Amino acid sequence: MAVFNVSYDLQQPETYEGFYNLLESFPHDHIMDGCWLVESDDDAGSLRDQLKAHIHGQDAVFVVRIGDDWAGAGTQCGGWLNAPERRFG
């Protein structure tokens, strides 16, 4: 599995139950507004397409695979990223 950063800008975030349910279906960490870390066997394009099916034309979603060289400030994601089961393969 790989770890992805999913960033999004939704015009009416309270109306996207399917979008959030999909994010929650993966091993995940919701690290800040509009930004989740998810673990998936899919590639970035496939993950984007799955999420895109739940948003509207004026919304934006960006998916990028991340590696073990990361840094954060003011987030609580270090424990999740450093967990032994996390794979950056």
C-alpha positions as CSV (number, residue, x, y, z in Angstrom):
1,M,0.0,0.0,0.0
2,A,1.0,3.6,-0.6
3,V,0.3,6.7,1.4
4,F,-1.4,9.6,-0.4
5,N,-2.1,13.2,0.5
6,V,-5.6,14.1,-0.6
7,S,-6.3,17.9,-0.7
8,Y,-9.5,19.4,-1.7
9,D,-11.5,22.6,-2.0
10,L,-15.3,21.9,-1.8
11,Q,-17.7,24.7,-2.3
12,Q,-20.3,23.2,0.0
13,P,-18.4,20.6,2.1
14,E,-21.5,19.7,4.2
15,T,-23.2,18.2,1.2
16,Y,-20.6,15.6,0.2
17,E,-21.4,12.6,2.3
18,G,-20.2,10.1,-0.4
19,F,-16.9,11.9,-0.7
20,Y,-16.2,11.8,3.0
21,N,-17.5,8.2,3.3
22,L,-15.0,7.2,0.6
23,L,-12.1,8.9,2.4
24,E,-13.1,7.2,5.6
25,S,-13.2,3.8,3.9
26,F,-9.3,3.8,3.6
27,P,-6.9,3.7,6.5
28,H,-6.7,7.5,7.0
29,D,-5.8,10.5,9.1
30,H,-7.7,13.7,8.7
31,I,-4.8,16.1,9.4
32,M,-6.4,19.5,8.7
33,D,-9.3,21.1,6.9
34,G,-9.3,20.0,3.3
35,C,-6.4,17.6,3.8
36,W,-6.3,13.8,4.5
37,L,-3.7,11.2,4.4
38,V,-5.0,7.9,3.1
39,E,-3.4,4.5,2.4
40,S,-4.4,2.6,-0.7
41,D,-3.3,0.0,-3.2
42,D,-4.6,2.3,-6.0
43,D,-2.5,4.8,-7.9
44,A,-3.1,8.6,-7.5
45,G,-5.1,8.9,-10.7
46,S,-7.5,6.1,-9.8
47,L,-7.9,7.5,-6.3
48,R,-8.6,10.9,-7.8
49,D,-11.2,9.4,-10.1
50,Q,-13.0,7.7,-7.3
51,L,-13.2,10.9,-5.3
52,K,-14.1,13.0,-8.3
53,A,-17.3,11.0,-8.8
54,H,-18.5,12.5,-5.5
55,I,-17.8,16.2,-6.2
56,H,-19.2,19.0,-8.4
57,G,-17.6,20.8,-11.4
58,Q,-16.6,23.8,-9.4
59,D,-14.8,21.7,-6.7
60,A,-11.1,20.7,-6.7
61,V,-9.3,17.6,-5.5
62,F,-5.6,16.9,-5.7
63,V,-4.0,13.5,-4.9
64,V,-0.2,13.0,-4.5
65,R,1.7,9.9,-3.3
66,I,4.0,10.8,-0.4
67,G,7.2,9.1,0.8
68,D,8.9,8.8,4.1
69,D,10.6,12.2,3.8
70,W,7.9,14.4,5.2
71,A,7.7,17.3,7.7
72,G,4.8,19.0,9.4
73,A,4.1,21.8,11.9
74,G,1.0,22.1,14.0
75,T,-0.4,18.8,12.8
76,Q,-0.9,15.6,14.7
77,C,-0.2,13.1,11.9
78,G,3.3,12.0,13.0
79,G,2.0,9.0,15.0
80,W,-0.1,7.8,12.0
81,L,2.7,8.3,9.5
82,N,5.3,6.6,11.7
83,A,3.2,3.6,12.6
84,P,4.9,0.3,11.8
85,E,2.1,-0.8,9.4
86,R,2.6,2.3,7.3
87,R,4.2,1.5,4.0
88,F,5.7,4.0,1.6
89,G,6.4,1.5,-1.2
